[in-house]
Amino acid sequence: MNDDRDFFDDLIDVDSEVEEESFDDEEEGFDDDEEEDDAEPAEVRTAVLSKNGMLALLTLRKSAAGSQIVRVDPRQPAPVARRYEDGEAATHWFRRSLATSRNNGWSVEYDGAPLFG
């Protein structure tokens, strides 16, 4: 891992056969209505990381319908999401991502449920 831009790729296992998507508000079918997401109970965990004046986010969302890890890297143009059928696999990769980030010099400023208000 010689390039600092590759650290998140290693964290979330970009070589696996897991679906990856990039967020784009202009995509067909984008809907601002979040009622569908709110109908299903979900466990959400957010980590805020910092390094050299940069902030990065790593979020895990687990529900009965599947799990998702979203990363926001300040050096990338858009957030990236990975979906997992198995919540335990998503939790494993989330924890591994945090551990690898710490090893690469990132400080975890916050790790827990999202804060509102």
Secondary structure as UniProt FT lines:
FT   HELIX           4..6
FT   HELIX           7..11
FT   TURN            12..15
FT   STRAND          20..22
FT   TURN            25..26
FT   TURN            28..29
FT   HELIX           35..38
FT   STRAND          42..51
FT   TURN            52..53
FT   STRAND          54..63
FT   TURN            64..65
FT   STRAND          66..72
FT   TURN            74..75
FT   STRAND          80..84
FT   HELIX           87..103
FT   TURN            104..105
FT   STRAND          107..112
//
